[in-house]
Amino acid sequence: MKKKIVVTGGSGRFGQCLKNYKSDHKMLFPTKKELDILNLKKIEKYLKKNKTDILIHLAGLSRPMKIHENNISQSINLNIIGTANITNVCSKLGIKLIYFSSNYVYPGTKGNYKETDPLLPVNNYAWSKLGGESSVQLYKNSLILRISMTEKPFIHKKAFANVKSSFIYHEDVIEYLFKVINKKGVLNVGGKAQFIYDFAKKNNKKVVKDYLKKNSNHNIPFDSSLNISNLKKIIKNK
């Protein structure tokens, strides 16, 4: 059944990819002027006017990671308060909410994290995403996607050969998104657990090996890989 889907944060990297996707649903990408996530009245007005069925919440603050250490008020406003506002309005209007979170909400020490594993964010960015999750968890007509994704081809000149993740490309996430769109709860979304360098070199032959040191100020986990067995079950049944 064709749905009307509103996407916040359409000007971001993933949002731009989503704009180019030919969906069976009607997708709207409001500007910040049309839908400001820090303005409850504007959010409600836009969603009511456009008779929204589903809201995909991408808007927020991500890179550079250091901004979440240097400007915590911006991180709090955009990733926590903004998400709480979106959740408030969606719950009031009965709109299905899909929230893009991060695999960084897990401790990042052992890898292969299941959705039910304990959470312990590794940096301020991850804490801000978990802060957003906290409000979404209160609203049962929602889906939280803990995602490990990046641009294609891998955009960085160096990649860690001793750091594991479950990276997939934005385009692959979009394919999965529309297969899980009717699900609720929490779902890990990613690819095979592997070292970032091994993932990166497949589409960027020029990428150079790098190694994360234990006392590094990068503040990223050594193994944030995801257990994606639940995702695989859903995709298999589609």
C-alpha positions, 0 to 999 in steps of 0.5 A: 500500500502506497504511503506518504513518507516525510524524511527529515535531514534530506540534505545530508549524505544519506538523505541525498541518496534517498532522494535519488531512490525510486520508491513506490511511496510518495516521499517528501523532503522538507527543508529546515524552514518548512520543518524545524526539528527544534520547533514543535509547532512547525513539526506538527503543522507540516505533518498535519498538512501533508497527512503523513503516514511514516516519518524517517528521522535522519536530521541531526548532527554527525560528523565531524565527531569532535563537534560533539565534544567541543559543542555539546549544546549543539549535539544535545539540541539536534540529536536529543531534543530534536528527536524528542520533539519529533517523537512527541509530534509523531505520537500525538498524530499517530505517525509511524516513526523510523529513527536512524541510530548508530552501532556506536551505542554498543560498547565496541569491545567484543563485536557481534552485538545483538539488539538486546545486548547492553549499551554503553556509548563510546563517545559523545556522538554515540551518547547523543544518538542513544539520547535520541533513542530514549525518547523513541523507545517510549513510542511503540509505533516506532522502529530504531535502526542501529546502523553502520553505513558509509559513502561509496566509494570509501571517502577517506584516504586511510582505513584502520586495519585493526578496527572491526565494523559492519559497514555497508554503503548508503545505497544498500541501506536504502534497499533494506529500509523499504523491506523493514519499513513496517517493522517495530522495535530495534533492528541492527542494519549493517553488513559482514563483520570485517576490518575497515581496511578490508571493507574499504579497499574493495571500492577504493584501491588507493586507501592506505592501511592505518592502525588505531592505537589503544591510547588514541584520541580518536575515541572510536571502538575497536570492534563495533560489529553487529549481529544482523541475524534478525535483519537477515530473517526479515530480508529472507522472508521478503 
